[in-house]
Amino acid sequence: MNKIIKVSTLVFLLALLVVPHFAGAIDLGLGYATATGLTSTDIRVTVSRIINVALGLLGVIAVVIILVGGFKWMTAGGNEEKVTEAKKLIAAGVIGLAIILTAYAIAAFVINSLLKAVQ
């Protein structure tokens, strides 16, 4: 058992020393992206665009929820159950919008920090 631990430790340390040396020599085929018409945009920029689009769509959904709540309230006709349901929808939409705006602020801060840190 002791011999197995020594051999596995030796193999692990050897791998730590040898693999980084060969990793620079391996062609991962990243040059083929431009040949096939793909963009060479930085992955961080692409991820930030995806996050912005996703949060934008969520923001639109939250605004639609608020509008539906307002519509239900206006068409409630004095029915307290419908008014209560409409108030709950509006509150849920406002809370969702606040969460989305907070997520956007955090994501923008993190992405800007990553972009500035590497430059």
Beta strands, then each sheet from edge to edge (+ up, - down):
end
